[in-house]
């Protein structure tokens, strides 16, 4: 019997990315468009539908050949596919899965983007994961997810997994969520931006970053530029990234203590660009903070393997699991 086909959709604040893949996770076609959230929820859904059709055309298959569609979006998501709060999209309690299902005429399932990114690493990563898996994704923000014995850990209210908003520094830096001292305020591009502004604009330290950045300025330095500045031994960049890695490691150590996972995977744009440099620092901090020592030795801290496709492939794998 031929392998079924699925669409995996990654909806973010700047882009919509879609893959068409078979049950084994082999990508057959792709589509990509700007998300343009300023135009409103309905417009983003229309653009998402069009991007799915674009990916189907690239794969050479009609939309009707798809068994289901999976969505990963930057919001806590209820079991019925309602996106509770996507700050960077301007969404509050929107019927994400239902709306796209109506547009496409296909079974559609939605989950938080980092939850499905973690689930994708569990189901499709190399090597295939088993046991308990924790994912930490360091990009503009800091997202996370937890998979226990093949199921996404959602908690009784379906809102578990917001690892980036654990408090790591009481009364610390302000976070975009309105709290202070969140992990995301330290281990993310947002946290790096704070460090860069402090060092370059207030303390007047020398750095090559101002000569490399684009119109986004220090608020969202591209991961490729961070890599270049690291390689050129820019001290401001290295200090900030080492500090972020330490906070990420503290979080990993605490999660190892709490959940005793088999594996912790580190993904996101920053880790994709600098994982070889930062992974040892994360491991050192995790070992320092995990208890008991045996819990750390039993866990493996690794780089994510699905790269930029993590959310889309994870969403596809999540949809596949719902039809199993």
Buried (B, 14 or more C-beta within 10 A) or exposed (E): EEEBBBBBBBBBBEEBBBBBBBBEBEBBBBBBBEBBBEEBBEEBBBBBBBBBBBBBBBBEBEBEEBBBBBBBBBBBBBEEBBBBBBBBBBBEEBBBBBBBBEBBEBBBBBBBBBBBBBBBBBBBBEEEBEBBBBBBBBBBBBBBBBBBEBEBBBEEEBBBBBBBBBBBBEEBBEBBBEBBBBBBBBBBBBBBBBBBBEBBEEEEBEBBBEEBBEEEEBBBBBBEBBBBBBEEEBEBBBEBBEBBBBBBBBBBBBBBBEBBBBBBBBBBBBBBBBBEBBBEBBBBBBBEBBEEEEBBEBBEBBBBBBEEBBBBBBBBBBBBBEEE
